[in-house]
Amino acid sequence: MRLSKDSQLAVTVLVEVGLHEHDGPVSLAAIQSRHDISTTRLEQVFSKLRRSHLVDSTRGPGGGYCLAMASEKISMADIVLAIEPADASVGKVLDSSVIDRVCRQLNQKIQQELQGISLRQLLAAQRQEDAQRSRLHG
């Protein structure tokens, strides 16, 4: 398991959707304007998130994306696995070198840590950061 740029982007867009979904589906244009991300890249990320049942989409005017389930049910591990599917060969322990075992153990620990972080926690942290920033600039 790794946190690639695409995985980081997926976490960012899901936080964005979670923060703004009370206004209805969040459009790609709204996300693009706030984060300066290409439409093509956003479409690729949302396609993977939709296939993993993390977001639902609505077409047409007023359309966009919303969370497919409650934010406390979505973990960072879910998000990362939607973008970077687990390598099928990881489960096969054919090569038992020390390095391979250590790498597998590290990946398991990373996955456990990411499983323990919910989107709800990320949303709360982002809201707190936004409030602090607002107080400093207000």
LUMKOL-566216 format. One line per field, with one value per residue (C-alpha): residue in three letters; x, y, z. Coordinates in steps of 0.02 Angstrom, whole numbers, plus 50000, padded with zeros to 5 digits. Layout:
aa <- ALA/...;
east <- X/...;
north <- Y/...;
up <- Z/...;
***
This chain:
aa <- MET/ARG/LEU/SER/LYS/ASP/SER/GLN/LEU/ALA/VAL/THR/VAL/LEU/VAL/GLU/VAL/GLY/LEU/HIS/GLU/HIS/ASP/GLY/PRO/VAL/SER/LEU/ALA/ALA/ILE/GLN/SER/ARG/HIS/ASP/ILE/SER/THR/THR/ARG/LEU/GLU/GLN/VAL/PHE/SER/LYS/LEU/ARG/ARG/SER/HIS/LEU/VAL/ASP/SER/THR/ARG/GLY/PRO/GLY/GLY/GLY/TYR/CYS/LEU/ALA/MET/ALA/SER/GLU/LYS/ILE/SER/MET/ALA/ASP/ILE/VAL/LEU/ALA/ILE/GLU/PRO/ALA/ASP/ALA/SER/VAL/GLY/LYS/VAL/LEU/ASP/SER/SER/VAL/ILE/ASP/ARG/VAL/CYS/ARG/GLN/LEU/ASN/GLN/LYS/ILE/GLN/GLN/GLU/LEU/GLN/GLY/ILE/SER/LEU/ARG/GLN/LEU/LEU/ALA/ALA/GLN/ARG/GLN/GLU/ASP/ALA/GLN/ARG/SER/ARG/LEU/HIS/GLY;
east <- 50000/50064/50006/50033/49989/49826/49785/49819/49709/49570/49576/49573/49422/49325/49357/49296/49138/49109/49130/49011/48884/48755/48731/48691/48804/48976/49024/49193/49198/49182/49322/49428/49409/49457/49606/49666/49658/49626/49453/49528/49623/49470/49363/49490/49494/49304/49283/49386/49297/49128/49180/49231/49060/49133/49039/48877/48857/48712/48708/48642/48621/48652/48738/48900/48961/48908/48969/48893/48893/48917/49089/49128/49113/49245/49425/49583/49625/49463/49509/49688/49632/49506/49648/49792/49715/49812/49938/49872/50046/50063/49960/50071/50220/50331/50484/50525/50676/50696/50669/50506/50442/50487/50402/50244/50242/50265/50124/50011/50051/50020/49854/49804/49847/49749/49602/49597/49574/49396/49341/49236/49396/49475/49321/49325/49510/49483/49336/49443/49586/49468/49395/49568/49619/49459/49492/49669/49612/49449;
north <- 50000/50172/50351/50405/50577/50504/50431/50599/50681/50556/50598/50783/50770/50662/50789/50923/50823/50789/50972/51037/50899/50983/51101/50953/50858/50936/50971/50941/51125/51176/51059/51113/51297/51270/51156/51194/51011/50963/50898/50743/50697/50728/50619/50477/50487/50498/50352/50243/50309/50273/50095/50066/50130/50275/50409/50421/50533/50636/50691/50849/51027/51033/50865/50809/50691/50647/50519/50347/50312/50400/50478/50375/50216/50271/50246/50313/50132/50118/50274/50219/50044/50122/50213/50090/49915/49788/49692/49516/49445/49518/49377/49244/49210/49130/49234/49228/49340/49451/49606/49539/49493/49664/49751/49647/49686/49871/49870/49783/49912/50055/49979/49958/50140/50201/50089/50181/50353/50389/50520/50592/50624/50709/50817/50870/50912/51013/51109/51150/51208/51314/51394/51435/51509/51611/51681/51730/51819/51887;
up <- 50000/49957/49958/49780/49714/49648/49819/49900/49769/49805/49990/49948/49834/49957/50094/49974/49934/50119/50167/50034/50004/50117/49969/49855/49736/49718/49538/49458/49412/49595/49648/49501/49543/49725/49693/49515/49459/49279/49235/49155/49312/49421/49306/49320/49510/49527/49408/49524/49678/49597/49548/49730/49789/49887/49789/49694/49543/49477/49295/49220/49283/49469/49458/49534/49667/49844/49969/49942/50130/50295/50314/50470/50365/50239/50294/50215/50175/50075/49977/49942/49890/49770/49683/49708/49712/49814/49711/49687/49708/49884/49957/49880/49990/49860/49896/50080/50087/50239/50134/50062/50235/50306/50159/50183/50369/50336/50209/50334/50468/50348/50298/50481/50517/50366/50415/50582/50502/50445/50321/50462/50561/50411/50387/50570/50559/50399/50476/50628/50518/50413/50570/50637/50469/50467/50641/50592/50434/50505;
***
